[in-house]
């Protein structure tokens, strides 16, 4: 049948598919999502995380080996914001949209989102990558991160630093 009809002829794979669904206790939709994620995000792992109180939860597909920025701009210094950047397509807010609030300043391009209850910023929209997310690695759940390489970035001279950096603007590209 056509893909839009919701049913597929799996041919010789029908038995294998049924056993897979039963063994992993998945619906067809859950199994399809798992397989599509594995294909589309090849080489990446699904990290989950959130704020301190648990009101905000998210998932993000990224490498198990994280490239984290340590910025010295005024706000990153005050809140000790270390983050890695991912495309928006690899980020999903699971819960807590109504519990987020946003702070902006200066150019108002960066969207500093944080939990209204506990005040933790587990992710935000960085000025350097408004089409992506900056994720706080310390807000990820244990078990999916293998290594963290930290790179200092001179946010006090933001325009110069971003212009001179070879890859930062591409980090939010799928």
ABEGO torsion letter per residue (X at the ends): XBAAAGBBBAEAAAAAAAAAAAAAGBBAAAAAAAAAAAAAABGBBBBBBEBAAGABBBBBBBBABBBBBBBABAAAAAAGBBBBBBBAAABBBABGAAABBBBBBEAGABBBBBBAAAGBBABBBBAABAABBBBBAAABBBGABABBBBBBBBAABAAAAAAABAAAAAAABX
